[in-house]
């Protein structure tokens, strides 16, 4: 077994990357492209758990569908309008087919590398972005805050992600967050899409209109979605771009992807602060899908439902938000 534990600056397909190594695992983070954790691998078994780019130019143009992109604020906002505390924030309409703003401002931003190193068996990196009047995102999100990510790699416990958001300003700021996590299915060489079964702790399915915005109503789950809640189903049973409430099971809010050929299960334990899920499988493409833990309902500021129900909340001056998620392999 490779017992090397390390954290260092290196290269990932021509981009500066922070590499973490711990036993058989390695991970890479791209600080200059959204703080994206672009790779998480088991080097002994040649497992690649996250979708990695084949073409870096294509990735740079659209970094939202590889690795673990940070969506802040996440998903779609009708006509780019974001009502907040009596005023309207105007976001750019960047999804032409729906006329909406999509995915916020941090998944393309440059992040600072604050720390990296080794702590016993673990390797870790801390990256952050500070938004203030000097940051390009401030013109759309006129609040002063710091967003920090800490990734830790452990030879037995896998990959841990800790999120910390702190309001440094003088007024309450919106705190809406998701991760567009792109999971390879299958993740093991020699396995196929037919070997994959996925389970997600979804609750009810939100009805979406033709602009992919919630109507405020729920739709009945079909038979495959009920399997998604229970014993598991193919992640490609239909083309999915679906929005669900989260319904933790056993106190946990997670996705479990089982490879029936190997008997191994990849667990994505997202944390219970994420009250919604988006699930997107790129038209049932058969190679990857995105189980996206999300704090808020899509388009939440424009939806006339109780704030607590749709995850529409903010951080008061000096207040913090934090949550921890983990991705690990079970069954060995």
N, C-alpha and C positions, 0 to 999 in steps of 0.2 A: 504493500500500500504506500502511496505517496503521502507522507506526513508533513510536507512543507506547508507552512503558514506564512503568508506574505501579503503586503499591500504596497503597490508601487505605480508610478506613472509609466505608461507605455503607449503602444499604438494599437488602434483597432481600425483596420481597413483605411489607414491614412488619417484617422482622427486621433487626437489626444484622448487617452482613456486612463481611468484609474482601474487597475486590475487587483482583484482580491483572490487569494488562494487559501484554501483550508482543506487539507487532506485531499480527497478525490474531487472536491468541488472547486470551480473557479467562476468568477463573475467579472463583468466589465461594465463600467459606467462612463458615459460621455458627458463631461461637465459643460462643454461648449454647445451641446445640442440638447437643451432641456433637462439636464440632469438625468437623462434616460439611462436606466439600468438595462443595457442593450443585450446582455448575455448572462445566462445562468446555466452551467453545464456540469455534468458528471463526467469527468475526463477518463475514468476507468472503464465505464460502460458506454461511453460515447453518446450519452443522452444530452440533447439540447432542449431544455424546457421552454425557452422563450423563442419566439420568432425573431430571427436575425435578418438583416437586409442582405440581399444579393448584390444590389447596386446602390452604392453610397450616394450618388447624385440624386437618384429617385428618393432615397431616404431623407436627404437634406431638404428636398422640396416638400416632403410630406412625412414628418417624423412620427405621426400619430398612430401607426399601425404595426410598430415593431417594439419589442422590449416592453418596458413599463413607463409609458409617457404620463406626465403629470397634467391633469386637466383642472385648471383653476381660472375662472369658474367652469364647471364641466357641461359639456353637451350643448344643446341648442337653446337659443333665445330668439323669440319671435321678432322679426324685423330688426334685430340687433338692439332691442330696447330692454333695459334692465332697471325697472323701478326700484328705488331704494330710499327709504326714509324721506319721502316727500319730493324726491327729484328723480329725473330719468337719466341714467347713464347710457350713453350711446356707444355700442360696440360695432365694429365693422361687420357688414354682411359679407361673409366669406364662404357661404355655401349657396351658390347661385341657384341651384335647382329648387331649393326650399325657401330662399329669401331670408335665411336665418344667419345669426352668428353661431359658429361652431368651435367649441373646445378651449376658449380662453387664450391666455397669453404666456404661460410658463413653459409649455412643452417645446417651444422653439427658442426660448431665451437662453442666454449664457448664465451658468451658475458658477459660484466660487467653490473651490476646494478648501474647506476649513481645516480638516484633519484627515489623516489616514494613518493606519498603523496596525499593530498586532497586540492583542490582549490575551495572553495564554494561548489557547487553541484557536481563538477567533481572529479573523482579520476584519477591518472595518474602514469605512470612509464616511465623512460628514461633508455634505455640500449644502449651499444655501444661496438664496437670491433675496436681495433687499430691494423692495419697491418704494421709491420716494419720488420727489419731483424731478430727479435726474434720470429715472428709469423710463424706457419707452412705454411700458405698460401703464404708467401713471396717468397718461392722457385719457385712458379708458377706465381705469380703476384708481381714482384719485384718493388713495389711502396710503399711509405709511406703515409698512409691515415687513416682517422677515419670515421667510418660508425655509425651513430646514429639513433635510432628509438625512437620516443615518441608516446605512446598509451595513449589516454584519453577516459574515459568512462563517459557519461552524461546520466541522467535519461530520457531525452526527445530526445536528439540528437544522441544517439547511440555511436558507436565506431569510433574514429578518429585516423588516423595513419599519423604521420609526419616523413618524411625521410630527413636526412641531411648527405651529404657526403662531406668531406673536404680533398683536396689534401695537405698533409703536406710535400711533397717531393720537389725535384728540377727539375723534368721533368714532362711533360704532361702524365697523366695516363688515361687508358680507363675507361669510366663510362657507363657501360651497366648493366641494372637492370630489374628484374621482380619479381613478387610474385606469387607463385604456390598455390593460394588461393583455398582451398577445401571447397566447399559449399554443405551443406546437401540439397537435393531436393527429398523428402519434408523435411522441417525443423519443421513442426508442427505434434505432435502426432495425429493420427486419419486420417491424409491425406496420399495420395498415390502418386506414380510417375505420375499417370494419372491426378492428380489435378494440376500439375506444368506446368507453361508456363514461358519461359525465352525470354528476349529481350536483345541484346548486340549491342553496337554502332560499329559494324564491317563495313568495307568498301569493299575491294577486297580480294579475297582468293589467297594466294600464292600457287603455284604448288610446291609440295615436291617430291623428288625422293625416291628411295627405301631405302635410308639411312636416310630418314626424314629430308633432307636438301633442302633448296629452290633452284629452278633452275633459279630464276630471272624472271620467267614468272608468269602471273596470270591465274587463271581458272575461268570460268563462275560460278556464284553462282547458286545453284539449287533452286527449289521452297521453300524448307524448310529453306534454308539459307536466302532467301529473307524475309521469315516470321520472322526469327531471327532478322533481321534488323528493322522490322516494327511492326506488331501486336503481335508477340511472337509465340513460338512454344515449343513443348516438348523438354526439354534438352536431351532427349534420342531418338530423331527421327532417329538417326543412330549412329554407333560407330564413335566417333570423336577424332581425334588428329590433329586438323586443325589450320592453321596459317593464320591470317587476318591482313590487315591494320586496323587501328582505324579511324573511321569517326565520330567525335563528332556530336551530335544532340542537338540543343539548347544550344550550348557552353559547353556541358557536355559529358564526356567519361565514360560510365557506363554500368553495368549489372543490369537488373531488373528481379527478380524472383517472379512471382505471384503465390500464392496458391489460386486457384479458389474456393476451398471449404470455406476457411476462408475470402476471399476477401482481404488478406493482401499481400503486396509486399515488399520483401527485396531488398533494393537498395545498390549497390556497386558502388559508385561514385569514380572512380579511379584517376581522374586528367588527364589533357590533355598533360602532359609530356610523357605519355605512348602512343607511336605512333603505337603500334602493339598489337594484342591480340593472345594468344594461347587459344584454347578451347579443353579440354580433358575430356572425360566422362567415362574412364575406361571400354571401350567396351560397352557403353550404359547400364551401370550396374543397373540403376534404383534407386540408393540411394544417389549418390553424383556426382558432376562434378566440374571441375576446370576452371573458367574463369580467365585467367592469364594476367593481364596488364603487358605489356613489352615495354621497351624503344626502343629496337632494333630488327631488323630482325634476325631470327635464322642464326647463322654462318656468321654474318655480315662482320667480317674482311676478309673473304674469298670470298665475293661476289663482282663482278665488277659492282657496281651501285653507284650513287652519295651518299656520306656519309650522307647528310641531308635527303635523301629519305629513307635510311635504318636505321637511328638512330645511326650511327657509329660516336660517338664523345667522346671527352675527357675533362678532367679538367686540366687547366694549374696550375702551382705551386701557392698555396694559394687560388685557386678558389673553390667555393662551388656549389653543386647541392642540391636542395630541392624540395619536392612535398608533397602534402597532399591528402589523400584519406579518405573516410568515408563510413561506413556500417550502415544503419539505416532501420527502419521499417516504412512503409507508409501505410495509409488506416484505421487507428484506429480513 
